[in-house]
Amino acid sequence: MQNQTQVVNLNFLNDRKEIVTSNEKYKCVYFNFEVGDGLAKHRHDGYATVLVLKGAVKMTFETENVPLADENIFELSENMMLSFDARVVHDLVAQAASQVLVTISERLS
């Protein structure tokens, strides 16, 4: 088995979106959002985590027959993490200038 250990200094990431690491099991993506920016409604065939490094974001999830209900809204601030089933349609909007690390699992087939 090939060694896949990798050290990444997030302080040196300047791009708006950058894949930090990726392999057959997961992908980590760094985002740098301005206020009001984010990710439009989407879904993935797997699980995910969102870690707010700096700033604040709001995530909204749609569930069958209850789109955008209050219990499906999560406000995350610095150093907060949310893990979730990314097969549920969701979006993310920066409430402040934010740096976010998203990890997406392999596809569930």
A tleap script that builds the chain and sets N, CA, C and O, in Angstrom:
source leaprc.protein.ff14SB
mol = sequence {
  NMET GLN ASN GLN THR GLN VAL VAL ASN LEU
  ASN PHE LEU ASN ASP ARG LYS GLU ILE VAL
  THR SER ASN GLU LYS TYR LYS CYS VAL TYR
  PHE ASN PHE GLU VAL GLY ASP GLY LEU ALA
  LYS HIE ARG HIE ASP GLY TYR ALA THR VAL
  LEU VAL LEU LYS GLY ALA VAL LYS MET THR
  PHE GLU THR GLU ASN VAL PRO LEU ALA ASP
  GLU ASN ILE PHE GLU LEU SER GLU ASN MET
  MET LEU SER PHE ASP ALA ARG VAL VAL HIE
  ASP LEU VAL ALA GLN ALA ALA SER GLN VAL
  LEU VAL THR ILE SER GLU ARG LEU CSER
}
set mol.1.N position { 0.842 -1.180 0.000 }
set mol.1.CA position { 0.000 0.000 0.000 }
set mol.1.C position { 0.888 1.244 0.000 }
set mol.1.O position { 1.838 1.333 0.777 }
set mol.2.N position { 0.582 2.177 -0.851 }
set mol.2.CA position { 1.355 3.404 -0.968 }
set mol.2.C position { 1.035 4.346 0.194 }
set mol.2.O position { -0.126 4.500 0.573 }
set mol.3.N position { 2.069 4.972 0.754 }
set mol.3.CA position { 1.893 5.933 1.838 }
set mol.3.C position { 1.195 7.172 1.300 }
set mol.3.O position { 1.663 7.785 0.340 }
set mol.4.N position { 0.075 7.544 1.917 }
set mol.4.CA position { -0.679 8.706 1.461 }
set mol.4.C position { -0.696 9.804 2.518 }
set mol.4.O position { -1.598 10.641 2.537 }
set mol.5.N position { 0.304 9.797 3.398 }
set mol.5.CA position { 0.398 10.822 4.422 }
set mol.5.C position { 0.791 12.140 3.784 }
set mol.5.O position { 1.693 12.198 2.949 }
set mol.6.N position { 0.099 13.204 4.189 }
set mol.6.CA position { 0.355 14.512 3.595 }
set mol.6.C position { 0.151 15.586 4.652 }
set mol.6.O position { -0.829 15.554 5.397 }
set mol.7.N position { 1.074 16.534 4.717 }
set mol.7.CA position { 0.945 17.679 5.611 }
set mol.7.C position { 0.667 18.902 4.754 }
set mol.7.O position { 1.373 19.156 3.779 }
set mol.8.N position { -0.369 19.664 5.118 }
set mol.8.CA position { -0.734 20.867 4.370 }
set mol.8.C position { -0.856 22.021 5.359 }
set mol.8.O position { -1.577 21.915 6.351 }
set mol.9.N position { -0.161 23.113 5.099 }
set mol.9.CA position { -0.281 24.313 5.921 }
set mol.9.C position { -1.364 25.191 5.313 }
set mol.9.O position { -1.154 25.809 4.269 }
set mol.10.N position { -2.517 25.247 5.959 }
set mol.10.CA position { -3.650 25.999 5.428 }
set mol.10.C position { -3.398 27.505 5.399 }
set mol.10.O position { -4.106 28.235 4.706 }
set mol.11.N position { -2.403 27.973 6.137 }
set mol.11.CA position { -2.077 29.403 6.131 }
set mol.11.C position { -1.574 29.878 4.772 }
set mol.11.O position { -1.605 31.074 4.483 }
set mol.12.N position { -1.120 28.963 3.950 }
set mol.12.CA position { -0.562 29.339 2.651 }
set mol.12.C position { -1.564 29.212 1.507 }
set mol.12.O position { -1.204 29.417 0.347 }
set mol.13.N position { -2.806 28.881 1.815 }
set mol.13.CA position { -3.821 28.769 0.773 }
set mol.13.C position { -4.439 30.140 0.537 }
set mol.13.O position { -4.966 30.755 1.464 }
set mol.14.N position { -4.375 30.613 -0.688 }
set mol.14.CA position { -4.889 31.939 -1.009 }
set mol.14.C position { -6.027 31.908 -2.013 }
set mol.14.O position { -6.745 32.896 -2.166 }
set mol.15.N position { -6.198 30.793 -2.693 }
set mol.15.CA position { -7.224 30.707 -3.728 }
set mol.15.C position { -8.616 30.709 -3.114 }
set mol.15.O position { -8.798 30.403 -1.936 }
set mol.16.N position { -9.578 31.057 -3.932 }
set mol.16.CA position { -10.983 31.049 -3.514 }
set mol.16.C position { -11.468 29.621 -3.277 }
set mol.16.O position { -12.289 29.378 -2.392 }
set mol.17.N position { -10.957 28.678 -4.070 }
set mol.17.CA position { -11.295 27.263 -3.920 }
set mol.17.C position { -10.056 26.462 -4.285 }
set mol.17.O position { -9.433 26.696 -5.320 }
set mol.18.N position { -9.707 25.515 -3.425 }
set mol.18.CA position { -8.529 24.698 -3.696 }
set mol.18.C position { -8.719 23.303 -3.109 }
set mol.18.O position { -9.102 23.156 -1.949 }
set mol.19.N position { -8.447 22.279 -3.925 }
set mol.19.CA position { -8.475 20.908 -3.415 }
set mol.19.C position { -7.204 20.717 -2.604 }
set mol.19.O position { -6.097 20.809 -3.134 }
set mol.20.N position { -7.374 20.447 -1.311 }
set mol.20.CA position { -6.241 20.315 -0.404 }
set mol.20.C position { -5.635 18.927 -0.526 }
set mol.20.O position { -4.416 18.778 -0.602 }
set mol.21.N position { -6.483 17.923 -0.544 }
set mol.21.CA position { -6.029 16.548 -0.703 }
set mol.21.C position { -7.182 15.714 -1.255 }
set mol.21.O position { -8.352 16.039 -1.058 }
set mol.22.N position { -6.831 14.646 -1.943 }
set mol.22.CA position { -7.853 13.806 -2.549 }
set mol.22.C position { -7.301 12.400 -2.726 }
set mol.22.O position { -6.142 12.220 -3.099 }
set mol.23.N position { -8.138 11.410 -2.456 }
set mol.23.CA position { -7.775 10.023 -2.729 }
set mol.23.C position { -9.056 9.252 -3.033 }
set mol.23.O position { -10.108 9.859 -3.234 }
set mol.24.N position { -8.979 7.932 -3.069 }
set mol.24.CA position { -10.155 7.147 -3.457 }
set mol.24.C position { -11.235 7.114 -2.374 }
set mol.24.O position { -12.357 6.692 -2.652 }
set mol.25.N position { -10.931 7.543 -1.162 }
set mol.25.CA position { -11.885 7.497 -0.052 }
set mol.25.C position { -12.539 8.838 0.267 }
set mol.25.O position { -13.683 8.873 0.719 }
set mol.26.N position { -11.830 9.940 0.037 }
set mol.26.CA position { -12.382 11.253 0.365 }
set mol.26.C position { -11.649 12.363 -0.382 }
set mol.26.O position { -10.598 12.157 -0.988 }
set mol.27.N position { -12.255 13.553 -0.311 }
set mol.27.CA position { -11.657 14.749 -0.908 }
set mol.27.C position { -11.840 15.893 0.082 }
set mol.27.O position { -12.926 16.066 0.636 }
set mol.28.N position { -10.784 16.678 0.309 }
set mol.28.CA position { -10.856 17.868 1.164 }
set mol.28.C position { -10.690 19.099 0.287 }
set mol.28.O position { -9.741 19.204 -0.491 }
set mol.29.N position { -11.632 20.033 0.426 }
set mol.29.CA position { -11.611 21.244 -0.389 }
set mol.29.C position { -11.644 22.459 0.535 }
set mol.29.O position { -12.471 22.539 1.444 }
set mol.30.N position { -10.738 23.397 0.292 }
set mol.30.CA position { -10.672 24.649 1.046 }
set mol.30.C position { -11.404 25.727 0.261 }
set mol.30.O position { -11.214 25.866 -0.947 }
set mol.31.N position { -12.240 26.489 0.957 }
set mol.31.CA position { -12.955 27.609 0.340 }
set mol.31.C position { -12.657 28.888 1.109 }
set mol.31.O position { -12.551 28.877 2.335 }
set mol.32.N position { -12.524 29.978 0.388 }
set mol.32.CA position { -12.346 31.303 0.962 }
set mol.32.C position { -13.505 32.147 0.438 }
set mol.32.O position { -13.495 32.564 -0.720 }
set mol.33.N position { -14.510 32.402 1.291 }
set mol.33.CA position { -15.732 33.089 0.874 }
set mol.33.C position { -15.771 34.524 1.379 }
set mol.33.O position { -15.310 34.818 2.482 }
set mol.34.N position { -16.322 35.409 0.570 }
set mol.34.CA position { -16.682 36.757 1.017 }
set mol.34.C position { -18.125 36.694 1.522 }
set mol.34.O position { -18.837 35.727 1.251 }
set mol.35.N position { -18.549 37.713 2.246 }
set mol.35.CA position { -19.925 37.762 2.756 }
set mol.35.C position { -20.911 37.572 1.602 }
set mol.35.O position { -20.803 38.233 0.569 }
set mol.36.N position { -21.864 36.673 1.785 }
set mol.36.CA position { -22.890 36.426 0.772 }
set mol.36.C position { -22.509 35.387 -0.261 }
set mol.36.O position { -23.378 34.872 -0.965 }
set mol.37.N position { -21.227 35.066 -0.369 }
set mol.37.CA position { -20.790 34.009 -1.285 }
set mol.37.C position { -21.105 32.651 -0.672 }
set mol.37.O position { -21.453 32.556 0.505 }
set mol.38.N position { -20.981 31.612 -1.472 }
set mol.38.CA position { -21.185 30.281 -0.935 }
set mol.38.C position { -21.333 29.242 -2.012 }
set mol.38.O position { -20.816 29.384 -3.120 }
set mol.39.N position { -22.044 28.204 -1.669 }
set mol.39.CA position { -22.281 27.080 -2.569 }
set mol.39.C position { -23.785 26.960 -2.780 }
set mol.39.O position { -24.539 26.800 -1.820 }
set mol.40.N position { -24.219 27.037 -4.027 }
set mol.40.CA position { -25.643 26.921 -4.363 }
set mol.40.C position { -26.147 25.526 -4.005 }
set mol.40.O position { -25.353 24.631 -3.718 }
set mol.41.N position { -27.453 25.344 -4.023 }
set mol.41.CA position { -28.060 24.050 -3.712 }
set mol.41.C position { -27.408 22.953 -4.540 }
set mol.41.O position { -27.269 23.064 -5.758 }
set mol.42.N position { -27.012 21.888 -3.843 }
set mol.42.CA position { -26.384 20.751 -4.510 }
set mol.42.C position { -26.444 19.552 -3.574 }
set mol.42.O position { -26.927 19.648 -2.445 }
set mol.43.N position { -25.949 18.434 -4.059 }
set mol.43.CA position { -25.860 17.218 -3.255 }
set mol.43.C position { -24.679 16.397 -3.741 }
set mol.43.O position { -24.174 16.614 -4.842 }
set mol.44.N position { -24.241 15.456 -2.919 }
set mol.44.CA position { -23.178 14.521 -3.269 }
set mol.44.C position { -23.664 13.126 -2.896 }
set mol.44.O position { -24.493 12.982 -1.998 }
set mol.45.N position { -23.175 12.129 -3.555 }
set mol.45.CA position { -23.541 10.754 -3.238 }
set mol.45.C position { -22.581 10.221 -2.172 }
set mol.45.O position { -21.783 9.322 -2.436 }
set mol.46.N position { -22.670 10.789 -0.965 }
set mol.46.CA position { -21.797 10.378 0.126 }
set mol.46.C position { -22.056 11.209 1.367 }
set mol.46.O position { -23.109 11.830 1.507 }
set mol.47.N position { -21.085 11.213 2.263 }
set mol.47.CA position { -21.171 11.980 3.497 }
set mol.47.C position { -20.171 13.123 3.434 }
set mol.47.O position { -19.259 13.117 2.607 }
set mol.48.N position { -20.348 14.109 4.321 }
set mol.48.CA position { -19.454 15.265 4.283 }
set mol.48.C position { -19.323 15.894 5.663 }
set mol.48.O position { -20.141 15.670 6.555 }
set mol.49.N position { -18.272 16.685 5.810 }
set mol.49.CA position { -18.112 17.555 6.972 }
set mol.49.C position { -17.783 18.948 6.469 }
set mol.49.O position { -17.162 19.120 5.421 }
set mol.50.N position { -18.214 19.939 7.239 }
set mol.50.CA position { -17.871 21.333 6.977 }
set mol.50.C position { -17.239 21.860 8.256 }
set mol.50.O position { -17.868 21.837 9.314 }
set mol.51.N position { -16.007 22.332 8.169 }
set mol.51.CA position { -15.285 22.899 9.301 }
set mol.51.C position { -15.028 24.370 9.010 }
set mol.51.O position { -14.365 24.707 8.029 }
set mol.52.N position { -15.553 25.244 9.862 }
set mol.52.CA position { -15.346 26.681 9.685 }
set mol.52.C position { -14.057 27.060 10.410 }
set mol.52.O position { -13.982 27.006 11.637 }
set mol.53.N position { -13.052 27.440 9.635 }
set mol.53.CA position { -11.765 27.839 10.200 }
set mol.53.C position { -11.810 29.279 10.698 }
set mol.53.O position { -11.289 29.596 11.767 }
set mol.54.N position { -12.435 30.138 9.913 }
set mol.54.CA position { -12.615 31.550 10.267 }
set mol.54.C position { -13.950 32.005 9.710 }
set mol.54.O position { -14.394 31.514 8.672 }
set mol.55.N position { -14.594 32.949 10.399 }
set mol.55.CA position { -15.835 33.517 9.898 }
set mol.55.C position { -17.068 32.790 10.386 }
set mol.55.O position { -17.071 32.189 11.461 }
set mol.56.N position { -18.122 32.852 9.576 }
set mol.56.CA position { -19.406 32.238 9.928 }
set mol.56.C position { -20.169 31.917 8.651 }
set mol.56.O position { -20.154 32.689 7.692 }
set mol.57.N position { -20.839 30.762 8.652 }
set mol.57.CA position { -21.637 30.348 7.497 }
set mol.57.C position { -22.986 29.833 7.972 }
set mol.57.O position { -23.155 29.450 9.130 }
set mol.58.N position { -23.940 29.832 7.051 }
set mol.58.CA position { -25.253 29.240 7.314 }
set mol.58.C position { -25.465 28.139 6.295 }
set mol.58.O position { -25.316 28.352 5.092 }
set mol.59.N position { -25.816 26.951 6.790 }
set mol.59.CA position { -26.122 25.827 5.911 }
set mol.59.C position { -27.593 25.492 6.034 }
set mol.59.O position { -28.147 25.450 7.132 }
set mol.60.N position { -28.216 25.255 4.892 }
set mol.60.CA position { -29.630 24.911 4.843 }
set mol.60.C position { -29.785 23.584 4.122 }
set mol.60.O position { -29.170 23.352 3.081 }
set mol.61.N position { -30.617 22.713 4.690 }
set mol.61.CA position { -30.873 21.394 4.118 }
set mol.61.C position { -32.338 21.277 3.744 }
set mol.61.O position { -33.210 21.761 4.466 }
set mol.62.N position { -32.608 20.637 2.623 }
set mol.62.CA position { -33.981 20.355 2.211 }
set mol.62.C position { -34.273 18.897 2.508 }
set mol.62.O position { -33.488 18.007 2.182 }
set mol.63.N position { -35.414 18.673 3.132 }
set mol.63.CA position { -35.845 17.300 3.358 }
set mol.63.C position { -37.182 17.120 2.669 }
set mol.63.O position { -37.901 18.085 2.411 }
set mol.64.N position { -37.501 15.884 2.379 }
set mol.64.CA position { -38.735 15.583 1.660 }
set mol.64.C position { -39.940 16.201 2.357 }
set mol.64.O position { -40.132 16.000 3.556 }
set mol.65.N position { -40.736 16.937 1.631 }
set mol.65.CA position { -41.969 17.563 2.106 }
set mol.65.C position { -41.767 18.685 3.127 }
set mol.65.O position { -42.745 19.296 3.558 }
set mol.66.N position { -40.530 18.968 3.520 }
set mol.66.CA position { -40.288 20.048 4.478 }
set mol.66.C position { -39.092 20.874 4.010 }
set mol.66.O position { -38.082 20.931 4.712 }
set mol.67.N position { -39.178 21.515 2.844 }
set mol.67.CA position { -38.025 22.283 2.380 }
set mol.67.C position { -37.769 23.496 3.262 }
set mol.67.O position { -38.687 24.244 3.597 }
set mol.68.N position { -36.523 23.674 3.628 }
set mol.68.CA position { -36.060 24.860 4.344 }
set mol.68.C position { -36.752 25.103 5.682 }
set mol.68.O position { -36.958 26.255 6.066 }
set mol.69.N position { -37.112 24.046 6.391 }
set mol.69.CA position { -37.678 24.201 7.734 }
set mol.69.C position { -36.578 24.653 8.693 }
set mol.69.O position { -35.403 24.362 8.469 }
set mol.70.N position { -36.950 25.361 9.761 }
set mol.70.CA position { -35.963 25.913 10.693 }
set mol.70.C position { -35.005 24.866 11.245 }
set mol.70.O position { -33.823 25.151 11.433 }
set mol.71.N position { -35.498 23.656 11.507 }
set mol.71.CA position { -34.628 22.623 12.073 }
set mol.71.C position { -33.609 22.112 11.054 }
set mol.71.O position { -32.744 21.303 11.390 }
set mol.72.N position { -33.710 22.575 9.839 }
set mol.72.CA position { -32.764 22.179 8.801 }
set mol.72.C position { -31.774 23.293 8.475 }
set mol.72.O position { -31.104 23.254 7.443 }
set mol.73.N position { -31.686 24.286 9.361 }
set mol.73.CA position { -30.757 25.399 9.168 }
set mol.73.C position { -29.729 25.365 10.290 }
set mol.73.O position { -30.080 25.281 11.467 }
set mol.74.N position { -28.459 25.430 9.913 }
set mol.74.CA position { -27.372 25.401 10.888 }
set mol.74.C position { -26.483 26.612 10.678 }
set mol.74.O position { -25.998 26.854 9.573 }
set mol.75.N position { -26.272 27.369 11.741 }
set mol.75.CA position { -25.363 28.507 11.689 }
set mol.75.C position { -24.080 28.100 12.388 }
set mol.75.O position { -24.072 27.784 13.578 }
set mol.76.N position { -23.006 28.113 11.632 }
set mol.76.CA position { -21.712 27.662 12.131 }
set mol.76.C position { -20.757 28.839 12.209 }
set mol.76.O position { -20.653 29.627 11.269 }
set mol.77.N position { -20.067 28.956 13.320 }
set mol.77.CA position { -19.065 30.010 13.456 }
set mol.77.C position { -17.687 29.372 13.596 }
set mol.77.O position { -17.538 28.151 13.531 }
set mol.78.N position { -16.697 30.215 13.789 }
set mol.78.CA position { -15.303 29.782 13.827 }
set mol.78.C position { -15.105 28.568 14.737 }
set mol.78.O position { -15.594 28.531 15.866 }
set mol.79.N position { -14.381 27.584 14.220 }
set mol.79.CA position { -14.028 26.344 14.917 }
set mol.79.C position { -15.205 25.394 15.128 }
set mol.79.O position { -15.096 24.453 15.913 }
set mol.80.N position { -16.314 25.618 14.450 }
set mol.80.CA position { -17.442 24.686 14.523 }
set mol.80.C position { -17.420 23.771 13.302 }
set mol.80.O position { -17.029 24.179 12.209 }
set mol.81.N position { -17.853 22.515 13.513 }
set mol.81.CA position { -17.884 21.538 12.431 }
set mol.81.C position { -19.255 20.877 12.394 }
set mol.81.O position { -19.863 20.613 13.432 }
set mol.82.N position { -19.727 20.617 11.192 }
set mol.82.CA position { -20.989 19.914 10.982 }
set mol.82.C position { -20.711 18.703 10.109 }
set mol.82.O position { -20.115 18.832 9.040 }
set mol.83.N position { -21.138 17.526 10.555 }
set mol.83.CA position { -21.057 16.329 9.711 }
set mol.83.C position { -22.476 15.991 9.283 }
set mol.83.O position { -23.420 16.156 10.055 }
set mol.84.N position { -22.626 15.509 8.033 }
set mol.84.CA position { -23.976 15.296 7.513 }
set mol.84.C position { -23.981 14.349 6.327 }
set mol.84.O position { -22.947 14.048 5.731 }
set mol.85.N position { -25.188 13.891 6.006 }
set mol.85.CA position { -25.430 13.055 4.836 }
set mol.85.C position { -25.561 13.996 3.640 }
set mol.85.O position { -26.576 14.677 3.493 }
set mol.86.N position { -24.555 14.034 2.803 }
set mol.86.CA position { -24.523 14.988 1.685 }
set mol.86.C position { -25.447 14.590 0.544 }
set mol.86.O position { -25.524 15.296 -0.461 }
set mol.87.N position { -26.154 13.462 0.685 }
set mol.87.CA position { -27.149 13.088 -0.319 }
set mol.87.C position { -28.394 13.964 -0.204 }
set mol.87.O position { -29.216 14.010 -1.120 }
set mol.88.N position { -28.529 14.659 0.927 }
set mol.88.CA position { -29.622 15.610 1.128 }
set mol.88.C position { -29.214 16.930 0.476 }
set mol.88.O position { -28.101 17.410 0.688 }
set mol.89.N position { -30.107 17.514 -0.313 }
set mol.89.CA position { -29.815 18.782 -0.989 }
set mol.89.C position { -29.510 19.842 0.068 }
set mol.89.O position { -30.239 19.984 1.049 }
set mol.90.N position { -28.422 20.583 -0.146 }
set mol.90.CA position { -28.001 21.591 0.819 }
set mol.90.C position { -27.331 22.759 0.114 }
set mol.90.O position { -26.913 22.659 -1.040 }
set mol.91.N position { -27.240 23.861 0.833 }
set mol.91.CA position { -26.473 25.003 0.346 }
set mol.91.C position { -25.712 25.609 1.510 }
set mol.91.O position { -25.945 25.262 2.667 }
set mol.92.N position { -24.807 26.512 1.197 }
set mol.92.CA position { -23.981 27.166 2.206 }
set mol.92.C position { -23.820 28.625 1.798 }
set mol.92.O position { -23.518 28.924 0.642 }
set mol.93.N position { -24.025 29.538 2.760 }
set mol.93.CA position { -23.868 30.969 2.499 }
set mol.93.C position { -23.008 31.561 3.605 }
set mol.93.O position { -23.277 31.353 4.788 }
set mol.94.N position { -21.975 32.300 3.217 }
set mol.94.CA position { -21.105 32.954 4.191 }
set mol.94.C position { -21.827 34.146 4.807 }
set mol.94.O position { -22.322 35.020 4.094 }
set mol.95.N position { -21.883 34.173 6.131 }
set mol.95.CA position { -22.480 35.285 6.863 }
set mol.95.C position { -21.430 36.354 7.170 }
set mol.95.O position { -21.758 37.486 7.524 }
set mol.96.N position { -20.162 35.967 7.024 }
set mol.96.CA position { -19.014 36.855 7.206 }
set mol.96.C position { -17.925 36.322 6.288 }
set mol.96.O position { -18.044 35.207 5.779 }
set mol.97.N position { -16.876 37.087 6.067 }
set mol.97.CA position { -15.741 36.558 5.305 }
set mol.97.C position { -15.300 35.275 6.011 }
set mol.97.O position { -15.054 35.283 7.217 }
set mol.98.N position { -15.200 34.183 5.266 }
set mol.98.CA position { -15.012 32.874 5.896 }
set mol.98.C position { -14.006 32.007 5.163 }
set mol.98.O position { -13.864 32.071 3.942 }
set mol.99.N position { -13.314 31.196 5.944 }
set mol.99.CA position { -12.454 30.147 5.419 }
set mol.99.C position { -13.028 28.827 5.917 }
set mol.99.O position { -13.219 28.633 7.117 }
set mol.100.N position { -13.301 27.923 4.980 }
set mol.100.CA position { -14.024 26.692 5.289 }
set mol.100.C position { -13.297 25.509 4.666 }
set mol.100.O position { -12.805 25.591 3.541 }
set mol.101.N position { -13.237 24.410 5.407 }
set mol.101.CA position { -12.664 23.172 4.894 }
set mol.101.C position { -13.788 22.142 4.807 }
set mol.101.O position { -14.412 21.810 5.815 }
set mol.102.N position { -14.040 21.642 3.602 }
set mol.102.CA position { -15.101 20.664 3.360 }
set mol.102.C position { -14.453 19.326 3.020 }
set mol.102.O position { -13.560 19.256 2.176 }
set mol.103.N position { -14.905 18.279 3.677 }
set mol.103.CA position { -14.448 16.926 3.365 }
set mol.103.C position { -15.647 16.142 2.851 }
set mol.103.O position { -16.703 16.120 3.483 }
set mol.104.N position { -15.475 15.501 1.703 }
set mol.104.CA position { -16.541 14.729 1.069 }
set mol.104.C position { -16.067 13.285 0.943 }
set mol.104.O position { -14.973 13.024 0.442 }
set mol.105.N position { -16.896 12.350 1.402 }
set mol.105.CA position { -16.519 10.938 1.344 }
set mol.105.C position { -16.607 10.392 -0.075 }
set mol.105.O position { -17.097 11.048 -0.994 }
set mol.106.N position { -16.114 9.170 -0.215 }
set mol.106.CA position { -16.247 8.477 -1.492 }
set mol.106.C position { -17.724 8.277 -1.818 }
set mol.106.O position { -18.581 8.340 -0.936 }
set mol.107.N position { -18.003 8.038 -3.076 }
set mol.107.CA position { -19.387 7.814 -3.516 }
set mol.107.C position { -19.941 6.547 -2.873 }
set mol.107.O position { -19.233 5.552 -2.719 }
set mol.108.N position { -21.204 6.600 -2.506 }
set mol.108.CA position { -21.892 5.433 -1.964 }
set mol.108.C position { -22.614 4.758 -3.116 }
set mol.108.O position { -23.590 5.295 -3.641 }
set mol.109.N position { -22.152 3.611 -3.501 }
set mol.109.CA position { -22.761 2.938 -4.655 }
set mol.109.C position { -23.681 1.834 -4.230 }
set mol.109.O position { -24.275 1.166 -5.076 }
savepdb mol mol.pdb
quit
